[in-house]
Amino acid sequence: MQSKKKKYDKELVEAECIISKQQGFITERLGSFILDRCNEISGSSFNIESKELRQALVDEAVMRICEKFLDYYEVGRSGANLIIAMAISTMINKIKSLRWSDVYGEKQKSYIFFFEDGEWIRRLEKLKRDDNIGQTL
């Protein structure tokens, strides 16, 4: 039987998590671990050919982890598992949000209300971006 190759040292990651929590900011080593895991997850867990979309997933996940990790992390719990779970959930949420908009926030949809045949109707409509709207007003 062949043993699995270790991708990272859990004890080392946990030590960096503790140091980061004590300092109040993420260490460079932990930041590198976060980036490596996000790149790995976006490449292996999502069947995406677009390099732009894959990079958007990584960017979104790294930013969320860097913003919220220290709030959620508790010493004695697995920091690596928390980072991986946060990365996966953030990427899934980003993919789901693409139903409403593209990578750049375009193709956004919103509910509009309009009066038709004597009653108010609520319908989901695609919004159109107009950069020149200020010029026409």
N, C-alpha and C positions, 0 to 999 in steps of 0.2 A: 504494500500500500504506500502511495506517495503522499507525503505531507504537503499541505498547502503552503505556498510561499507567503511569508508575512509581508504585508504592505506597509505596516507601520508598527512601532513599538508602543503598545498601550500605556505602559508605565511612563515612558518619556512624554507622551502626549498629556497624560494626567498631571504630571509634574508641571508642564507648561501651562495647563489650565489653572492650576493652583497659583502659580506665580502671577498669571494674568489677573486672576480674581483679586489677589492681594494688592497688585499695583494699580488696578483700576483701568487697565488697558491691555489689549492683546499683544503678546510678545511677537517678535519677528518669526520665531520658529513655529508658533501656533498659527500665525497668519499664513505661513507657507504651507502648513498642514491643511488649513481650511481651503486654500486655493487648489492644492493638489487633489483633495477629495472632491471638490466641486467639478474640476475638470474631468476627473475619473467618472463621476456619476453622470455628468452630461453626455459623456462619450459612450458609456456602457448601458445606461438605463433608458435612454431615449433614442429612438431610431430617427435621428434628424440628420439630413444631409446638408442643410444650410449652416455654413460656418457662422453667419451672422446671428442666427437664432440660437445656436449652441453657445456663442459668446454672450448673448443677452441672458440666457439662463444662468450661466456662470456668474456674470456681473450681478444679477439680481440676488442670487443665493449668497454670494460673498458679502454684499452690502448688508443684507438682512442679518447674517450671522455676526458680522462685525458690530452691528448696532445693538443686537439683542442678546448675544451669547452670555455676556457677563451678568445680565439680569436674570437669566434662566438657570445658569450653572450653579450647582450646589456641590461643595467639596465633599468627596466621598462617593459621588455618583460618577458615572462614566461620561467624561467630557467628549470623548471621541464619538460615542453613540449619539450624544445630543447634537454635535456638529453635523453628523451624517443625516440624522433625522430632519434637522432644520433645512439642510441643503435639499433633500428630496422633496419635502413638503413645499418649500419655496418654489422649486422648479415645476412641480405639479400645478401649483397655483398660477404660475406664470403661463403655463401651457393652457390652462383653463381660461385665463383672461384673454387669450388670443381669439376666443369666440367673439369677444366684444371689441377688441382692437388688435392691431398688428404690433410688431416689436417696438415701433416708434410711437405708439399711442394713437395712431391713425385708425380709420375705420371704426370709430367709436359709435356706439349705439346708445340711444336714450329713449325713454318713454315720452311720447308727445300726447297731448290732449287736444282734440278738435271736435267741433260741433257739426254733426252731420245728420240729416233727416230727423231733426228734432231731439236728438240725444247726444250726450257727450261720449266720445269714444277714446279709449286709451290704446295706443299702438306703439310697438317698438320700431323705431326708425333709425336708419343709419345717418349719422351726422356728417355734414360736409364741412371741411375746414376751408376757411377763406382768409388767407393772410392779408388780403387787401380790403377787408371789411371796414377798417377805420377810414380809408380814403373815400369810400362811398357815403359814409355817414355825414 
